[in-house]
């Protein structure tokens, strides 16, 4: 039976991307994205639900992504869903992540707030 594993997400980065390198020098980036869903109930009440998804990007794409984005940046991600498993004090834990294959920047890199230039002068 054929199978297909593709996920597309559009949202905002929940934190600054974390770029690191494997012992063999391969770049790997870990990040998180928040995807918002908006709807109106039958009574007219507006609702919102946020889904948080962790993702990984590999190789040169990871380095490019880290240089061009920061927390809060809008981003389009396309990749495959992966189930990660690990042992934590005798308990097996599981978590779904997205391994990103392509991405598109949807806006500029958020800037840090400029330092205040408001200097109060002492009089007298």
MOPAC internal coordinates of N, CA, C and O (Angstrom, degrees):
PM7 1SCF
backbone

  N    0.0000 0     0.00 0     0.00 0    0    0    0
  C    1.4371 1     0.00 0     0.00 0    1    0    0
  C    1.5268 1   108.94 1     0.00 0    2    1    0
  O    1.2310 1   119.16 1   -48.88 1    3    2    1
  N    1.3361 1   119.20 1   131.12 1    3    2    1
  C    1.4595 1   121.62 1   178.91 1    5    3    2
  C    1.5229 1   110.94 1   -69.64 1    6    5    3
  O    1.2310 1   121.09 1   -25.23 1    7    6    5
  N    1.3176 1   115.52 1   154.77 1    7    6    5
  C    1.4657 1   119.85 1   176.36 1    9    7    6
  C    1.5207 1   109.31 1  -135.91 1   10    9    7
  O    1.2310 1   120.91 1   -17.97 1   11   10    9
  N    1.3217 1   115.87 1   162.03 1   11   10    9
  C    1.4648 1   121.65 1  -176.58 1   13   11   10
  C    1.5185 1   107.61 1  -145.82 1   14   13   11
  O    1.2310 1   120.15 1   -54.41 1   15   14   13
  N    1.3145 1   117.31 1   125.59 1   15   14   13
  C    1.4591 1   121.81 1  -178.84 1   17   15   14
  C    1.5211 1   108.20 1  -126.77 1   18   17   15
  O    1.2310 1   120.28 1   -81.80 1   19   18   17
  N    1.3284 1   117.06 1    98.20 1   19   18   17
  C    1.4598 1   122.60 1  -177.75 1   21   19   18
  C    1.5231 1   108.15 1  -143.35 1   22   21   19
  O    1.2310 1   120.86 1   -46.53 1   23   22   21
  N    1.3235 1   115.95 1   133.47 1   23   22   21
  C    1.4547 1   120.03 1   177.56 1   25   23   22
  C    1.5245 1   108.54 1  -134.16 1   26   25   23
  O    1.2310 1   120.80 1   -41.52 1   27   26   25
  N    1.3215 1   116.08 1   138.48 1   27   26   25
  C    1.4593 1   122.77 1   178.39 1   29   27   26
  C    1.5226 1   107.09 1  -123.04 1   30   29   27
  O    1.2310 1   120.89 1   -51.04 1   31   30   29
  N    1.3329 1   115.91 1   128.96 1   31   30   29
  C    1.4640 1   121.69 1  -179.63 1   33   31   30
  C    1.5251 1   109.65 1  -131.32 1   34   33   31
  O    1.2310 1   120.74 1   -39.90 1   35   34   33
  N    1.3225 1   116.19 1   140.10 1   35   34   33
  C    1.4584 1   122.10 1   171.99 1   37   35   34
  C    1.5165 1   105.90 1  -129.55 1   38   37   35
  O    1.2310 1   120.87 1   -55.42 1   39   38   37
  N    1.3223 1   115.94 1   124.58 1   39   38   37
  C    1.4565 1   120.16 1  -179.09 1   41   39   38
  C    1.5117 1   110.52 1  -172.49 1   42   41   39
  O    1.2310 1   121.24 1    22.48 1   43   42   41
  N    1.3313 1   115.24 1  -157.52 1   43   42   41
  C    1.4593 1   121.23 1  -178.57 1   45   43   42
  C    1.5235 1   110.29 1  -119.83 1   46   45   43
  O    1.2310 1   121.05 1   -35.25 1   47   46   45
  N    1.3387 1   115.60 1   144.75 1   47   46   45
  C    1.4582 1   119.96 1   178.53 1   49   47   46
  C    1.5270 1   109.93 1   -66.58 1   50   49   47
  O    1.2310 1   120.91 1   -45.56 1   51   50   49
  N    1.3181 1   115.87 1   134.44 1   51   50   49
  C    1.4649 1   120.61 1  -178.08 1   53   51   50
  C    1.5145 1   112.91 1   -88.19 1   54   53   51
  O    1.2310 1   120.38 1   167.22 1   55   54   53
  N    1.3336 1   116.89 1   -12.78 1   55   54   53
  C    1.4681 1   121.56 1   179.62 1   57   55   54
  C    1.5257 1   108.05 1  -159.39 1   58   57   55
  O    1.2310 1   120.75 1   -14.35 1   59   58   57
  N    1.3171 1   116.18 1   165.65 1   59   58   57
  C    1.4574 1   119.33 1   174.75 1   61   59   58
  C    1.5205 1   108.59 1   -63.95 1   62   61   59
  O    1.2310 1   120.25 1   -40.85 1   63   62   61
  N    1.3364 1   117.12 1   139.15 1   63   62   61
  C    1.4632 1   119.45 1   179.15 1   65   63   62
  C    1.5263 1   110.78 1   -62.70 1   66   65   63
  O    1.2310 1   120.78 1   -34.93 1   67   66   65
  N    1.3339 1   116.12 1   145.07 1   67   66   65
  C    1.4633 1   122.47 1  -179.26 1   69   67   66
  C    1.5262 1   108.26 1  -108.64 1   70   69   67
  O    1.2310 1   121.01 1   -72.45 1   71   70   69
  N    1.3359 1   115.68 1   107.55 1   71   70   69
  C    1.4602 1   121.54 1  -179.50 1   73   71   70
  C    1.5198 1   109.21 1   -99.02 1   74   73   71
  O    1.2310 1   120.67 1   -48.24 1   75   74   73
  N    1.3230 1   116.33 1   131.76 1   75   74   73
  C    1.4657 1   121.33 1   175.70 1   77   75   74
  C    1.5190 1   107.61 1  -143.98 1   78   77   75
  O    1.2310 1   121.15 1    -2.95 1   79   78   77
  N    1.3166 1   115.40 1   177.05 1   79   78   77
  C    1.4618 1   120.73 1  -178.01 1   81   79   78
  C    1.5158 1   109.75 1  -128.95 1   82   81   79
  O    1.2310 1   120.86 1   -38.07 1   83   82   81
  N    1.3348 1   115.95 1   141.93 1   83   82   81
  C    1.4603 1   120.92 1   176.22 1   85   83   82
  C    1.5297 1   107.83 1   -72.49 1   86   85   83
  O    1.2310 1   119.70 1   -13.95 1   87   86   85
  N    1.3415 1   118.17 1   166.05 1   87   86   85
  C    1.4687 1   120.06 1   177.48 1   89   87   86
  C    1.5376 1   113.25 1   -56.72 1   90   89   87
  O    1.2310 1   120.07 1   155.68 1   91   90   89
  N    1.3259 1   117.47 1   -24.32 1   91   90   89
  C    1.4638 1   120.58 1   178.28 1   93   91   90
  C    1.5280 1   112.51 1   -90.87 1   94   93   91
  O    1.2310 1   120.28 1  -173.59 1   95   94   93
  N    1.3383 1   117.06 1     6.41 1   95   94   93
  C    1.4596 1   121.23 1   175.09 1   97   95   94
  C    1.5163 1   116.00 1    87.70 1   98   97   95
  O    1.2310 1   119.79 1  -168.70 1   99   98   97
  N    1.3122 1   118.01 1    11.30 1   99   98   97
  C    1.4680 1   121.90 1   179.51 1  101   99   98
  C    1.5298 1   109.14 1   -83.16 1  102  101   99
  O    1.2310 1   120.38 1   -51.18 1  103  102  101
  N    1.3336 1   116.87 1   128.82 1  103  102  101
  C    1.4702 1   121.62 1   179.93 1  105  103  102
  C    1.5224 1   110.20 1   -74.15 1  106  105  103
  O    1.2310 1   121.12 1   -41.86 1  107  106  105
  N    1.3364 1   115.45 1   138.14 1  107  106  105
  C    1.4618 1   121.46 1   175.10 1  109  107  106
  C    1.5296 1   107.80 1  -141.20 1  110  109  107
  O    1.2310 1   121.15 1   -47.35 1  111  110  109
  N    1.3140 1   115.42 1   132.65 1  111  110  109
  C    1.4613 1   121.60 1  -178.55 1  113  111  110
  C    1.5149 1   108.80 1  -118.29 1  114  113  111
  O    1.2310 1   120.90 1   -44.66 1  115  114  113
  N    1.3209 1   115.89 1   135.34 1  115  114  113
  C    1.4675 1   122.07 1   174.24 1  117  115  114
  C    1.5191 1   107.85 1  -115.60 1  118  117  115
  O    1.2310 1   121.07 1   -41.64 1  119  118  117
  N    1.3204 1   115.56 1   138.36 1  119  118  117
  C    1.4544 1   120.24 1  -179.82 1  121  119  118
  C    1.5124 1   110.49 1  -152.85 1  122  121  119
  O    1.2310 1   121.71 1    -0.83 1  123  122  121
  N    1.3108 1   114.34 1   179.17 1  123  122  121
  C    1.4615 1   121.10 1   178.06 1  125  123  122
  C    1.5129 1   110.11 1  -139.25 1  126  125  123
  O    1.2310 1   121.08 1   -32.20 1  127  126  125
  N    1.3207 1   115.54 1   147.80 1  127  126  125
  C    1.4595 1   121.91 1   179.96 1  129  127  126
  C    1.5266 1   108.70 1  -130.55 1  130  129  127
  O    1.2310 1   121.09 1   -37.23 1  131  130  129
  N    1.3224 1   115.52 1   142.77 1  131  130  129
  C    1.4645 1   121.98 1   174.27 1  133  131  130
  C    1.5249 1   107.64 1  -108.09 1  134  133  131
  O    1.2310 1   121.11 1   -51.75 1  135  134  133
  N    1.3261 1   115.49 1   128.25 1  135  134  133
  C    1.4589 1   122.03 1   179.96 1  137  135  134
  C    1.5229 1   107.34 1  -116.77 1  138  137  135
  O    1.2310 1   120.45 1   -58.64 1  139  138  137
  N    1.3297 1   116.74 1   121.36 1  139  138  137
  C    1.4657 1   121.59 1  -176.62 1  141  139  138
  C    1.5185 1   111.09 1   -97.82 1  142  141  139
  O    1.2310 1   121.38 1   -38.64 1  143  142  141
  N    1.3127 1   114.96 1   141.36 1  143  142  141
  C    1.4694 1   122.23 1   175.16 1  145  143  142
  C    1.5247 1   107.25 1  -121.82 1  146  145  143
  O    1.2310 1   120.28 1   -53.13 1  147  146  145
  N    1.3203 1   117.07 1   126.87 1  147  146  145
  C    1.4678 1   122.64 1  -179.65 1  149  147  146
  C    1.5221 1   109.51 1  -116.88 1  150  149  147
  O    1.2310 1   120.65 1   -38.23 1  151  150  149
  N    1.3403 1   116.36 1   141.77 1  151  150  149
  C    1.4584 1   120.49 1   174.86 1  153  151  150
  C    1.5267 1   109.07 1  -157.13 1  154  153  151
  O    1.2310 1   121.66 1   -14.29 1  155  154  153
  N    1.3092 1   114.42 1   165.71 1  155  154  153
  C    1.4586 1   121.84 1   178.08 1  157  155  154
  C    1.5209 1   108.13 1  -117.61 1  158  157  155
  O    1.2310 1   120.84 1   -49.04 1  159  158  157
  N    1.3291 1   115.99 1   130.96 1  159  158  157
  C    1.4605 1   120.58 1  -179.98 1  161  159  158
  C    1.5283 1   110.07 1   -74.43 1  162  161  159
  O    1.2310 1   120.78 1    -8.30 1  163  162  161
  N    1.3209 1   116.12 1   171.70 1  163  162  161
  C    1.4640 1   120.91 1   178.87 1  165  163  162
  C    1.5175 1   111.89 1   -61.67 1  166  165  163
  O    1.2310 1   120.34 1   155.74 1  167  166  165
  N    1.3410 1   116.96 1   -24.26 1  167  166  165
  C    1.4661 1   120.72 1   179.66 1  169  167  166
  C    1.5244 1   112.18 1   -89.04 1  170  169  167
  O    1.2310 1   119.97 1  -178.91 1  171  170  169
  N    1.3460 1   117.65 1     1.09 1  171  170  169
  C    1.4539 1   121.26 1   178.01 1  173  171  170
  C    1.5249 1   114.08 1    92.09 1  174  173  171
  O    1.2310 1   120.48 1  -178.67 1  175  174  173
  N    1.3251 1   116.69 1     1.33 1  175  174  173
  C    1.4614 1   119.93 1   180.00 1  177  175  174
  C    1.5295 1   109.82 1   -76.36 1  178  177  175
  O    1.2310 1   121.07 1   -48.64 1  179  178  177
  N    1.3296 1   115.55 1   131.36 1  179  178  177
  C    1.4638 1   120.12 1   179.02 1  181  179  178
  C    1.5181 1   109.16 1   -84.17 1  182  181  179
  O    1.2310 1   121.19 1   -46.57 1  183  182  181
  N    1.3396 1   115.34 1   133.43 1  183  182  181
  C    1.4689 1   121.54 1  -178.26 1  185  183  182
  C    1.5193 1   109.35 1  -125.18 1  186  185  183
  O    1.2310 1   121.40 1   -23.08 1  187  186  185
  N    1.3237 1   114.93 1   156.92 1  187  186  185
  C    1.4640 1   121.47 1   176.34 1  189  187  186
  C    1.5197 1   109.08 1  -144.76 1  190  189  187
  O    1.2310 1   121.44 1   -38.84 1  191  190  189
  N    1.3279 1   114.86 1   141.16 1  191  190  189
  C    1.4616 1   120.81 1   175.75 1  193  191  190
  C    1.5225 1   106.45 1  -132.21 1  194  193  191
  O    1.2310 1   120.79 1   -43.84 1  195  194  193
  N    1.3301 1   116.09 1   136.16 1  195  194  193
  C    1.4601 1   121.28 1   179.26 1  197  195  194
  C    1.5226 1   108.82 1  -112.43 1  198  197  195
  O    1.2310 1   120.83 1   -47.27 1  199  198  197
  N    1.3239 1   116.01 1   132.73 1  199  198  197
  C    1.4528 1   122.09 1   175.41 1  201  199  198
  C    1.5274 1   107.62 1  -112.75 1  202  201  199
  O    1.2310 1   120.81 1   -50.88 1  203  202  201
  N    1.3282 1   116.06 1   129.12 1  203  202  201
  C    1.4575 1   121.94 1   179.92 1  205  203  202
  C    1.5266 1   108.68 1  -103.50 1  206  205  203
  O    1.2310 1   120.67 1   -51.03 1  207  206  205
  N    1.3328 1   116.32 1   128.97 1  207  206  205
  C    1.4580 1   121.59 1  -177.20 1  209  207  206
  C    1.5250 1   108.90 1  -131.03 1  210  209  207
  O    1.2310 1   120.57 1   -49.58 1  211  210  209
  N    1.3325 1   116.51 1   130.42 1  211  210  209
  C    1.4569 1   121.40 1   174.57 1  213  211  210
  C    1.5161 1   108.93 1   -88.50 1  214  213  211
  O    1.2310 1   120.83 1   -30.47 1  215  214  213
  N    1.3478 1   116.01 1   149.53 1  215  214  213
  C    1.4560 1   120.41 1  -179.80 1  217  215  214
  C    1.5222 1   110.73 1  -142.13 1  218  217  215
  O    1.2310 1   121.58 1   -16.68 1  219  218  217
  N    1.3435 1   114.58 1   163.32 1  219  218  217
  C    1.4588 1   123.15 1   178.81 1  221  219  218
  C    1.5172 1   108.72 1  -132.80 1  222  221  219
  O    1.2310 1   121.10 1   -40.55 1  223  222  221
  N    1.3399 1   115.49 1   139.45 1  223  222  221
  C    1.4610 1   121.67 1   174.71 1  225  223  222
  C    1.5271 1   106.91 1  -127.92 1  226  225  223
  O    1.2310 1   120.33 1   -38.93 1  227  226  225
  N    1.3270 1   116.97 1   141.07 1  227  226  225
  C    1.4576 1   122.21 1  -175.85 1  229  227  226
  C    1.5298 1   112.24 1  -114.67 1  230  229  227
  O    1.2310 1   121.31 1   -19.99 1  231  230  229
  N    1.3410 1   115.10 1   160.01 1  231  230  229
  C    1.4671 1   125.75 1   169.80 1  233  231  230
  C    1.5312 1   112.75 1    64.25 1  234  233  231
  O    1.2310 1   120.88 1    32.13 1  235  234  233
  N    1.3232 1   115.92 1  -147.87 1  235  234  233
  C    1.4679 1   121.38 1  -174.93 1  237  235  234
  C    1.5299 1   111.25 1   -61.92 1  238  237  235
  O    1.2310 1   120.26 1   147.07 1  239  238  237
  N    1.3246 1   117.11 1   -32.93 1  239  238  237
  C    1.4657 1   120.46 1   178.32 1  241  239  238
  C    1.5336 1   110.53 1   -60.08 1  242  241  239
  O    1.2310 1   120.33 1   145.22 1  243  242  241
  N    1.3290 1   116.97 1   -34.78 1  243  242  241
  C    1.4679 1   120.89 1   178.43 1  245  243  242
  C    1.5229 1   110.51 1   -64.40 1  246  245  243
  O    1.2310 1   120.33 1   137.69 1  247  246  245
  N    1.3130 1   116.98 1   -42.31 1  247  246  245
  C    1.4684 1   121.02 1   179.83 1  249  247  246
  C    1.5309 1   110.98 1   -65.96 1  250  249  247
  O    1.2310 1   120.53 1   136.64 1  251  250  249
  N    1.3209 1   116.59 1   -43.36 1  251  250  249
  C    1.4654 1   121.38 1   178.22 1  253  251  250
  C    1.5239 1   110.43 1   -61.24 1  254  253  251
  O    1.2310 1   120.62 1   133.81 1  255  254  253
  N    1.3227 1   116.43 1   -46.19 1  255  254  253
  C    1.4620 1   121.65 1  -178.93 1  257  255  254
  C    1.5296 1   109.94 1   -59.64 1  258  257  255
  O    1.2310 1   120.27 1   134.50 1  259  258  257
  N    1.3339 1   117.09 1   -45.50 1  259  258  257
  C    1.4670 1   121.59 1  -177.80 1  261  259  258
  C    1.5261 1   111.45 1   -63.03 1  262  261  259
  O    1.2310 1   120.01 1   144.32 1  263  262  261
  N    1.3163 1   117.58 1   -35.68 1  263  262  261
  C    1.4639 1   121.42 1  -178.53 1  265  263  262
  C    1.5220 1   112.35 1   -74.21 1  266  265  263
  O    1.2310 1   119.80 1   153.22 1  267  266  265
  N    1.3102 1   117.98 1   -26.78 1  267  266  265
  C    1.4620 1   121.90 1  -170.22 1  269  267  266
  C    1.5205 1   115.51 1  -104.73 1  270  269  267
  O    1.2310 1   119.58 1   174.37 1  271  270  269
  N    1.3321 1   118.40 1    -5.63 1  271  270  269
  C    1.4619 1   119.23 1  -174.69 1  273  271  270
  C    1.5199 1   111.88 1  -132.38 1  274  273  271
  O    1.2310 1   121.72 1   -14.94 1  275  274  273
  N    1.2988 1   114.32 1   165.06 1  275  274  273
  C    1.4662 1   122.34 1   175.92 1  277  275  274
  C    1.5261 1   108.16 1  -155.17 1  278  277  275
  O    1.2310 1   121.07 1    -9.77 1  279  278  277
  N    1.3152 1   115.57 1   170.23 1  279  278  277
  C    1.4711 1   121.67 1   179.60 1  281  279  278
  C    1.5248 1   110.49 1   -48.20 1  282  281  279
  O    1.2310 1   121.02 1   -45.31 1  283  282  281
  N    1.3266 1   115.66 1   134.69 1  283  282  281
  C    1.4565 1   121.48 1   177.66 1  285  283  282
  C    1.5223 1   114.76 1    92.62 1  286  285  283
  O    1.2310 1   119.75 1   166.16 1  287  286  285
  N    1.3341 1   118.08 1   -13.84 1  287  286  285
  C    1.4622 1   121.25 1  -176.90 1  289  287  286
  C    1.5261 1   111.24 1   -66.43 1  290  289  287
  O    1.2310 1   120.24 1   -43.46 1  291  290  289
  N    1.3420 1   117.14 1   136.54 1  291  290  289
  C    1.4667 1   119.94 1   174.25 1  293  291  290
  C    1.5271 1   109.15 1   -75.41 1  294  293  291
  O    1.2310 1   120.52 1   -40.61 1  295  294  293
  N    1.3340 1   116.61 1   139.39 1  295  294  293
  C    1.4621 1   120.37 1  -173.55 1  297  295  294
  C    1.5314 1   110.61 1  -149.19 1  298  297  295
  O    1.2310 1   120.91 1   -32.03 1  299  298  297
  N    1.3122 1   115.87 1   147.97 1  299  298  297
  C    1.4666 1   124.43 1   173.48 1  301  299  298
  C    1.5273 1   106.34 1  -109.88 1  302  301  299
  O    1.2310 1   120.06 1   -54.13 1  303  302  301
  N    1.3251 1   117.49 1   125.87 1  303  302  301
  C    1.4584 1   122.32 1   179.37 1  305  303  302
  C    1.5183 1   109.79 1  -123.24 1  306  305  303
  O    1.2310 1   121.01 1   -39.20 1  307  306  305
  N    1.3260 1   115.67 1   140.80 1  307  306  305
  C    1.4599 1   121.56 1   175.28 1  309  307  306
  C    1.5247 1   106.95 1  -134.45 1  310  309  307
  O    1.2310 1   120.57 1   -50.17 1  311  310  309
  N    1.3268 1   116.51 1   129.83 1  311  310  309
  C    1.4558 1   119.27 1  -178.33 1  313  311  310
  C    1.5074 1   111.79 1  -170.63 1  314  313  311
  O    1.2310 1   121.59 1    25.56 1  315  314  313
  N    1.3269 1   114.56 1  -154.44 1  315  314  313
  C    1.4619 1   119.39 1  -178.72 1  317  315  314
  C    1.5241 1   109.49 1  -124.62 1  318  317  315
  O    1.2310 1   121.26 1   -33.97 1  319  318  317
  N    1.3027 1   115.20 1   146.03 1  319  318  317
  C    1.4529 1   122.50 1   179.38 1  321  319  318
  C    1.5241 1   109.18 1   -79.41 1  322  321  319
  O    1.2310 1   120.94 1   -43.06 1  323  322  321
  N    1.3228 1   115.81 1   136.94 1  323  322  321
  C    1.4620 1   121.12 1  -178.19 1  325  323  322
  C    1.5225 1   109.05 1  -135.70 1  326  325  323
  O    1.2310 1   120.53 1   -38.28 1  327  326  325
  N    1.3184 1   116.60 1   141.72 1  327  326  325
  C    1.4580 1   121.78 1   176.57 1  329  327  326
  C    1.5246 1   108.25 1  -101.76 1  330  329  327
  O    1.2310 1   120.84 1   -63.61 1  331  330  329
  N    1.3280 1   115.99 1   116.39 1  331  330  329
  C    1.4588 1   121.71 1   176.47 1  333  331  330
  C    1.5173 1   108.78 1   -95.18 1  334  333  331
  O    1.2310 1   120.46 1   -38.52 1  335  334  333
  N    1.3260 1   116.73 1   141.48 1  335  334  333
  C    1.4682 1   122.17 1   177.79 1  337  335  334
  C    1.5177 1   109.00 1  -130.74 1  338  337  335
  O    1.2310 1   120.50 1   -35.82 1  339  338  337
  N    1.3391 1   116.65 1   144.18 1  339  338  337
  C    1.4565 1   121.32 1   176.21 1  341  339  338
  C    1.5158 1   108.86 1  -153.80 1  342  341  339
  O    1.2310 1   121.43 1   -19.27 1  343  342  341
  N    1.3250 1   114.86 1   160.73 1  343  342  341
  C    1.4588 1   121.29 1  -179.38 1  345  343  342
  C    1.5183 1   108.76 1   -98.30 1  346  345  343
  O    1.2310 1   120.23 1   -51.87 1  347  346  345
  N    1.3263 1   117.16 1   128.13 1  347  346  345
  C    1.4633 1   122.61 1  -178.74 1  349  347  346
  C    1.5205 1   108.26 1  -128.20 1  350  349  347
  O    1.2310 1   121.07 1   -79.37 1  351  350  349
  N    1.3334 1   115.56 1   100.63 1  351  350  349
  C    1.4701 1   122.15 1   178.97 1  353  351  350
  C    1.5311 1   111.64 1    53.04 1  354  353  351
  O    1.2310 1   120.62 1  -134.17 1  355  354  353
  N    1.3232 1   116.41 1    45.83 1  355  354  353
  C    1.4541 1   120.94 1   176.78 1  357  355  354
  C    1.5159 1   114.94 1    87.10 1  358  357  355
  O    1.2310 1   120.17 1   176.13 1  359  358  357
  N    1.3241 1   117.28 1    -3.87 1  359  358  357
  C    1.4604 1   121.57 1   178.81 1  361  359  358
  C    1.5183 1   108.81 1  -110.90 1  362  361  359
  O    1.2310 1   120.22 1   -48.54 1  363  362  361
  N    1.3149 1   117.19 1   131.46 1  363  362  361
  C    1.4572 1   120.77 1   176.55 1  365  363  362
  C    1.5191 1   108.69 1   -82.55 1  366  365  363
  O    1.2310 1   121.14 1   -55.50 1  367  366  365
  N    1.3113 1   115.42 1   124.50 1  367  366  365
  C    1.4722 1   122.06 1   179.34 1  369  367  366
  C    1.5254 1   109.02 1  -106.97 1  370  369  367
  O    1.2310 1   120.91 1   -26.82 1  371  370  369
  N    1.3430 1   115.87 1   153.18 1  371  370  369
  C    1.4600 1   122.16 1   179.61 1  373  371  370
  C    1.5238 1   109.04 1  -135.01 1  374  373  371
  O    1.2310 1   121.04 1   -32.19 1  375  374  373
  N    1.3347 1   115.61 1   147.81 1  375  374  373
  C    1.4607 1   120.36 1   178.01 1  377  375  374
  C    1.5272 1   108.58 1  -155.31 1  378  377  375
  O    1.2310 1   120.81 1   -46.56 1  379  378  377
  N    1.3177 1   116.06 1   133.44 1  379  378  377
  C    1.4614 1   120.52 1   174.87 1  381  379  378
  C    1.5235 1   109.38 1   -83.49 1  382  381  379
  O    1.2310 1   120.44 1   -44.28 1  383  382  381
  N    1.3268 1   116.76 1   135.72 1  383  382  381
  C    1.4570 1   123.26 1   173.73 1  385  383  382
  C    1.5273 1   107.73 1  -133.54 1  386  385  383
  O    1.2310 1   120.98 1   -12.39 1  387  386  385
  N    1.3103 1   115.74 1   167.61 1  387  386  385
  C    1.4561 1   121.49 1   176.72 1  389  387  386
  C    1.5201 1   108.09 1  -111.53 1  390  389  387
  O    1.2310 1   120.47 1   -53.09 1  391  390  389
  N    1.3172 1   116.71 1   126.91 1  391  390  389
  C    1.4534 1   121.96 1   171.21 1  393  391  390
  C    1.5204 1   105.95 1   -92.41 1  394  393  391
  O    1.2310 1   120.68 1   -69.53 1  395  394  393
  N    1.3229 1   116.31 1   110.47 1  395  394  393
  C    1.4607 1   122.07 1  -172.70 1  397  395  394
  C    1.5253 1   110.44 1   -77.68 1  398  397  395
  O    1.2310 1   121.40 1   -48.08 1  399  398  397
  N    1.3230 1   114.92 1   131.92 1  399  398  397
  C    1.4612 1   121.24 1   176.48 1  401  399  398
  C    1.5232 1   111.37 1  -104.55 1  402  401  399
  O    1.2310 1   120.09 1   143.20 1  403  402  401
  N    1.3345 1   117.44 1   -36.80 1  403  402  401
  C    1.4611 1   121.90 1   175.22 1  405  403  402
  C    1.5231 1   108.56 1  -140.93 1  406  405  403
  O    1.2310 1   121.12 1   -25.02 1  407  406  405
  N    1.3174 1   115.46 1   154.98 1  407  406  405
  C    1.4605 1   120.74 1   177.00 1  409  407  406
  C    1.5115 1   109.27 1  -148.80 1  410  409  407
  O    1.2310 1   121.34 1   -19.11 1  411  410  409
  N    1.3256 1   115.03 1   160.89 1  411  410  409
  C    1.4638 1   121.41 1   178.48 1  413  411  410
  C    1.5245 1   107.79 1  -138.84 1  414  413  411
  O    1.2310 1   120.93 1   -50.68 1  415  414  413
  N    1.3310 1   115.82 1   129.32 1  415  414  413
  C    1.4630 1   120.07 1   175.49 1  417  415  414
  C    1.5220 1   108.05 1   -75.23 1  418  417  415
  O    1.2310 1   120.22 1   -46.96 1  419  418  417
  N    1.3138 1   117.18 1   133.04 1  419  418  417
  C    1.4650 1   121.13 1  -177.80 1  421  419  418
  C    1.5169 1   112.60 1  -106.02 1  422  421  419
  O    1.2310 1   120.05 1   176.17 1  423  422  421
  N    1.2904 1   117.51 1    -3.83 1  423  422  421
  C    1.4585 1   121.57 1   179.22 1  425  423  422
  C    1.5099 1   109.02 1  -165.07 1  426  425  423
  O    1.2310 1   120.80 1    -3.45 1  427  426  425
  N    1.3046 1   116.08 1   176.55 1  427  426  425
  C    1.4515 1   120.32 1   179.41 1  429  427  426
  C    1.5174 1   111.88 1   -72.68 1  430  429  427
  O    1.2310 1   121.27 1   -14.01 1  431  430  429
  N    1.3348 1   115.17 1   165.99 1  431  430  429
  C    1.4580 1   121.26 1   177.33 1  433  431  430
  C    1.5234 1   108.21 1   -68.79 1  434  433  431
  O    1.2310 1   119.89 1   -54.51 1  435  434  433
  N    1.3380 1   117.82 1   125.49 1  435  434  433
  C    1.4592 1   118.68 1   179.54 1  437  435  434
  C    1.5224 1   110.42 1   -59.49 1  438  437  435
  O    1.2310 1   121.20 1   -44.93 1  439  438  437
  N    1.3008 1   115.30 1   135.07 1  439  438  437
  C    1.4615 1   121.09 1  -179.88 1  441  439  438
  C    1.5173 1   110.04 1   -88.66 1  442  441  439
  O    1.2310 1   121.01 1   -30.73 1  443  442  441
  N    1.3630 1   115.67 1   149.27 1  443  442  441
  C    1.4603 1   118.59 1   172.42 1  445  443  442
  C    1.5114 1   107.50 1   -73.91 1  446  445  443
  O    1.2310 1   120.52 1   -28.17 1  447  446  445
  N    1.3122 1   116.62 1   151.83 1  447  446  445
  C    1.4557 1   118.14 1   179.55 1  449  447  446
  C    1.5252 1   109.74 1   -61.15 1  450  449  447
  O    1.2310 1   120.85 1   -41.27 1  451  450  449
  N    1.3172 1   115.98 1   138.73 1  451  450  449
  C    1.4656 1   120.35 1   179.03 1  453  451  450
  C    1.5201 1   109.87 1   -68.37 1  454  453  451
  O    1.2310 1   120.41 1   -33.37 1  455  454  453
  N    1.3421 1   116.82 1   146.63 1  455  454  453
  C    1.4571 1   118.49 1   177.96 1  457  455  454
  C    1.5169 1   109.88 1   -62.17 1  458  457  455
  O    1.2310 1   121.23 1   -33.14 1  459  458  457
  N    1.2872 1   115.25 1   146.86 1  459  458  457
  C    1.4528 1   120.74 1  -178.45 1  461  459  458
  C    1.5205 1   110.08 1   -66.67 1  462  461  459
  O    1.2310 1   120.96 1   -45.36 1  463  462  461
  N    1.3433 1   115.76 1   134.64 1  463  462  461
  C    1.4601 1   120.21 1   176.88 1  465  463  462
  C    1.5167 1   110.18 1  -105.18 1  466  465  463
  O    1.2310 1   120.62 1  -172.36 1  467  466  465
  N    1.3147 1   116.43 1     7.64 1  467  466  465
  C    1.4545 1   122.03 1  -179.32 1  469  467  466
  C    1.5273 1   108.83 1   -80.59 1  470  469  467
  O    1.2310 1   120.86 1   -80.43 1  471  470  469
  N    1.3332 1   115.95 1    99.57 1  471  470  469
  C    1.4672 1   120.23 1  -179.08 1  473  471  470
  C    1.5125 1   108.47 1  -107.17 1  474  473  471
  O    1.2310 1   121.06 1   -55.34 1  475  474  473
  N    1.2911 1   115.57 1   124.66 1  475  474  473
  C    1.4535 1   119.72 1   178.89 1  477  475  474
  C    1.5281 1   108.40 1   -86.83 1  478  477  475
  O    1.2310 1   121.10 1   -46.44 1  479  478  477
  N    1.3078 1   115.49 1   133.56 1  479  478  477
  C    1.4520 1   120.31 1  -179.43 1  481  479  478
  C    1.5131 1   108.56 1  -100.11 1  482  481  479
  O    1.2310 1   121.74 1   -40.68 1  483  482  481
  N    1.3160 1   114.28 1   139.32 1  483  482  481
  C    1.4701 1   118.96 1   175.59 1  485  483  482
  C    1.5152 1   108.59 1   -81.89 1  486  485  483
  O    1.2310 1   120.98 1   -42.22 1  487  486  485
  N    1.2814 1   115.74 1   137.78 1  487  486  485
  C    1.4617 1   120.20 1   178.21 1  489  487  486
  C    1.5134 1   109.01 1  -115.00 1  490  489  487
  O    1.2310 1   122.75 1   -37.76 1  491  490  489
  N    1.2851 1   112.33 1   142.24 1  491  490  489
  C    1.3652 1   118.08 1   166.49 1  493  491  490
  C    1.3646 1   132.25 1    94.65 1  494  493  491
  O    1.2310 1   120.10 1   180.00 1  495  494  493

